[in-house]
Amino acid sequence: MISLKEFKKALPADCNLTEEEILKLRENQDKHAEIFFNMWLEDRKKGNI
């Protein structure tokens, strides 16, 4: 997971999210990345890629 500081820098300047919303967003994006990586890894193991 990227640092909170780096995550905040990637957000638009006019982002009006609370600190709690930013933390939830970062956590959700990290979970999505893990899911997609695991799907890719399974395809690699099966020789589909």
Backbone torsions as a table, in degrees:
resi	resn	phi	psi	omega
1	MET	NA	136.8	178.2
2	ILE	-74.2	159.1	-178.7
3	SER	-66.6	155.9	178.9
4	LEU	-61.9	-37.2	179.2
5	LYS	-61.2	-47.0	179.2
6	GLU	-65.7	-39.2	179.4
7	PHE	-62.7	-44.6	-179.9
8	LYS	-63.4	-36.6	179.2
9	LYS	-64.8	-27.8	-178.7
10	ALA	-80.9	-13.2	179.3
11	LEU	-77.2	152.9	177.1
12	PRO	-61.2	151.6	-177.9
13	ALA	-61.0	-32.2	-177.5
14	ASP	-93.0	21.4	179.8
15	CYS	-66.8	125.3	-177.6
16	ASN	-111.5	35.9	-179.9
17	LEU	-86.6	148.6	174.7
18	THR	-75.9	167.5	178.2
19	GLU	-59.1	-40.7	179.1
20	GLU	-64.0	-42.1	179.0
21	GLU	-65.6	-38.2	178.2
22	ILE	-64.9	-43.4	178.3
23	LEU	-61.6	-42.7	178.6
24	LYS	-64.9	-41.6	178.9
25	LEU	-61.4	-46.4	179.4
26	ARG	-61.9	-43.1	179.3
27	GLU	-63.5	-43.3	179.3
28	ASN	-64.4	-41.6	178.7
29	GLN	-65.7	-35.9	177.2
30	ASP	-65.7	-40.9	178.2
31	LYS	-63.9	-42.1	178.0
32	HIS	-62.1	-43.5	179.6
33	ALA	-60.8	-41.1	179.2
34	GLU	-64.6	-41.6	178.0
35	ILE	-61.5	-49.1	-179.0
36	PHE	-64.6	-38.3	177.5
37	PHE	-63.9	-44.0	179.4
38	ASN	-64.1	-37.6	176.3
39	MET	-64.0	-44.0	178.5
40	TRP	-62.2	-43.9	-178.9
41	LEU	-62.9	-41.7	177.6
42	GLU	-62.1	-41.7	177.4
43	ASP	-62.7	-39.8	177.6
44	ARG	-62.2	-43.6	-179.0
45	LYS	-64.0	-33.8	-179.4
46	LYS	-84.0	-6.2	179.6
47	GLY	80.3	19.3	179.9
48	ASN	-81.9	-9.0	-179.9
49	ILE	-121.3	NA	NA
